[in-house]
Amino acid sequence: MGAVMADDKFQYDRNYLRLLELSPFERRPRGGWRFGTKIISDVIVDRLLASGRAEVSGVYLFLKRKPNERERDHREKFSSVSLLDAT
């Protein structure tokens, strides 16, 4: 029964992740978050943050993007170059 509840929670979070793909959530002055006129509870946002799938920047909650292959290759290429090699 616990696995069913975990699957339901993941499905529930996935709906909010889809909203974050469209636009960031904005922090409400009275607490909580909003997506347009839809109010998002702090509990949902805390769960998204704890899972590492979202991040806060200022008053906005953004979806954390996984680096694509091009970004990863670019980062690996330049992380292996030493500044001392340029001299």
C-alpha positions, 0 to 999 in steps of 0.5 A: 500500500505504501508503494501506491501512495508514493506513486500517487505522490509522484504523479501529483508532483509531476503535474506541478513540474509540468506547470514549472516547465511553462512558467516559474511560480511566484511567492505570494506576500501572504505565504505560499506560491502562485502560478497565475491565479492558482495557489500552490502550497508551501508543502508542495514547493518544499517537496519539489525543493527537497527532491532537487527538481526545483530551485528558488531564485528571489521570489520565483521558483524555477524548474531545475534543468538537467544539462543537455549533452552539448552543455555537458560536453562543453563543460567537460572540454573546458574543465580539463583545460588549465589556465597554466597551459595557456602561458 
